[in-house]
């Protein structure tokens, strides 16, 4: 289930975002990213929760009527079982309902397009 990021989940969110290539080598950048999600109303961070475990994170930046997925990460011990795809599909559904066009930044564009094309018929 996709839940909105809350401050009490900061360490978990930072741990998940640290798996992103542009975040993992720079703790200051990672802290700056988390602060941007907390302060900027156009940046939305979501966490994927199953039972009581947070297994993934996905971040969206809104510009005009475009929603850009800019972060996506899954706990390494839970990869390759469809969690990333579930997060993308849910974000796509949420923002399409709000009349946004959903895109992904270059780093995750290929994964995003695979998720969308694999489930075109299930996202209506």
C-alpha positions in Angstrom: 0.0 0.0 0.0 1.3 3.5 -0.9 1.4 5.9 2.0 2.5 9.6 2.1 5.8 10.3 3.7 5.7 11.6 7.3 8.6 13.0 9.3 8.6 10.1 11.7 9.6 7.8 8.7 12.6 10.1 7.8 15.3 7.5 8.5 13.5 4.8 6.6 12.9 7.1 3.7 16.6 8.2 3.7 17.7 4.6 3.7 15.6 3.8 0.7 16.5 6.9 -1.3 20.2 6.2 -0.6 19.9 3.4 -3.2 19.3 6.0 -5.9 22.5 6.6 -7.9 22.5 10.3 -7.5 21.8 10.2 -3.8 23.9 7.3 -2.5 27.4 8.9 -2.4 26.4 12.2 -0.8 24.8 12.3 2.6 24.3 16.1 2.3 22.5 15.7 -1.0 20.3 13.0 0.6 19.4 15.3 3.5 18.7 18.1 1.1 16.4 15.9 -0.9 14.4 14.8 2.2 14.1 18.4 3.3 12.8 19.4 -0.2 10.1 16.7 0.1 9.1 18.0 3.5 9.1 21.7 2.5 8.1 21.9 -1.1 4.4 21.4 -1.8 5.2 20.3 -5.4 7.4 17.4 -4.2 5.5 14.4 -3.0 7.2 11.4 -1.4 5.4 8.1 -0.9 6.4 4.9 0.8 5.3 1.4 0.0 4.2 -0.5 3.0 3.3 -4.2 3.3 2.1 -5.5 6.7 4.3 -3.3 9.0 7.3 -3.1 6.8 8.2 -0.2 4.6 9.8 -1.8 1.5 10.0 1.0 -1.1 9.9 4.7 -1.8 8.8 6.8 -4.8 9.0 10.5 -5.2 7.1 12.8 -7.6 7.7 16.4 -8.6 4.8 18.4 -9.9 5.2 21.1 -12.6 2.1 22.6 -14.2 0.0 19.5 -15.1 3.0 17.2 -15.3 4.0 14.7 -12.6 7.6 13.6 -12.8 8.7 10.4 -11.0 12.2 11.4 -9.8 13.0 8.8 -7.2 12.1 5.1 -7.0 13.8 2.6 -4.7 13.0 -0.8 -3.3 14.7 -2.5 -0.3 17.3 -4.8 -2.0 16.0 -7.9 -0.1 12.6 -7.3 -1.7 13.5 -6.6 -5.3 12.4 -8.4 -8.4 9.0 -9.3 -6.9 7.0 -6.4 -8.4 7.0 -3.8 -5.7 8.6 -1.1 -8.0 6.0 -1.8 -10.6 3.2 -1.6 -8.1 4.4 1.8 -6.9 4.6 3.1 -10.5 1.2 1.9 -11.3 -0.3 3.4 -8.2 1.4 6.8 -8.7 0.3 6.7 -12.4 -3.3 6.0 -11.2 -3.3 8.7 -8.5 -2.0 11.5 -10.7 -3.8 10.5 -13.9 -7.1 10.9 -11.9 -6.0 14.4 -11.0 -5.5 15.2 -14.7 -1.7 15.1 -14.6 0.5 13.6 -17.3 2.9 11.2 -15.7 6.6 11.0 -16.7 9.8 9.8 -15.3 13.2 11.4 -15.2 15.9 10.0 -17.4 17.6 7.7 -14.8 14.4 5.7 -14.3 12.6 6.3 -17.6 13.3 2.8 -19.0 11.9 1.1 -15.9 8.9 3.4 -15.9 8.1 2.7 -19.5 8.4 -1.0 -18.9 5.9 -0.8 -16.0 3.5 1.3 -18.1 3.7 -0.9 -21.1 3.4 -4.1 -19.1 0.1 -2.9 -17.5 -1.5 -0.6 -20.0 -4.8 -2.5 -19.8 -4.9 -2.5 -16.0 -4.4 1.2 -15.4 -7.8 2.4 -16.6 
